Amino acid sequence: MCETALDGQPVGYFAPSYKLLREVFEECRRRLAPIITSANLTDKVIRLVTGGHIDFWTLEDPEAGRSRKYKRVIIDEAGLVRNLGEVYNAAIRATLTDLIGDLWLCGTPKGKGYFFTAYTNGQDPEKPNWASWQKPTRLNPFLPASEIEEARLEMPERLFRQEYEAEFLDDAGGVFMGVDNVLTSDGQGIAASIGLDLAKVNDFTVITALTAHGKQLAIDRFNRMPWENLLSRIVAFIERFPGASVWVDATGGVNTVPDQLRQMMPGRHIESFIFTNQSKNDLISNLQLKIEQQTISLLDDPVQTSELKAYEYIFNAKTRNVSMNAPEGLHDDTVCALALAAWPLKIGKPGFSFDPTDWALAMR
């Protein structure tokens, strides 16, 4: 990337999130400091005395890069980019045409989306314009073999194969296996439970309803709304499904919402769920098993489906703990709302059941 800019050419660097972008921007600014004429993080551009420049884009904007001309494009952590093929073909591909530029897709394998397609193209002798390489961590001469072996013994096998062996796996190192197999709901039935995940900062508020047998009936997702309007929209959704229990994310700053809903909807069964490391793992594990055993059927909602498929095991190299979460820079609001709605559907059972210990877990 820097070499191309040093040659006086324009470069486009694309990252899944602003946080990832900023880290690379700062590293480039440090390395190129003696020959930089301007470096503006607000405009996301570094300009050099050679006449070359590097534009930095986040792929949270599907129009990123449109109308620009680049000699080289780098898409970093390409496996994390939602709709990578669509974004590349609709906006980024055209930026390479005028200067006959090249594209570099870099990152850890995450499932078999467009990143996998690009890798496969590079292995196909009939596609000479593509090339691809797959390098496991054990080939890194700066890492001791003992560290890699220790990670292998501590991590889930699929996660190790993805993160250390650079393998493309079905459903990635994903938590939810077989999501496509449960996209069978017709949206008809009587709701037994509703899950409500409330927005925090830039997240979305999501509310969804399930029948007693795990059929998803409806989902609503929204953000950037005045508080009064948000509550009204939530109440309107709940009122569509009389008799359904409501499970609300009441963690942190939103812990007063269940009380507000009880006041607005007297007689409705509304319960708080406090997210801790343990309670969230239990919540997600319940949904995970429901999907794997196909005892739940979901609407084919594009956002929900992509969030479920992206949800992954995350290995913390410092603490050696494995958690379940959305990849950095991506949302998991639909996953949390769905998991809340599925919580009363006991693990391993297709129907709705109630256990008093659930309430203790939800409140602890």
Helices and strands as residue ranges (DSSP letters): H 2-6, E 10-15, H 18-31, G 33-35, E 36-40, E 45-48, E 53-58, E 72-75, G 78-80, H 84-87, I 88-92, G 93-96, E 102-105, H 114-123, G 137-139, H 145-154, H 157-163, G 179-182, E 191-197, E 205-211, E 216-222, H 227-239, E 245-249, G 252-254, H 257-264, E 270-273, H 277-292, H 302-310, E 312-315, E 322-325, H 333-342, H 356-363
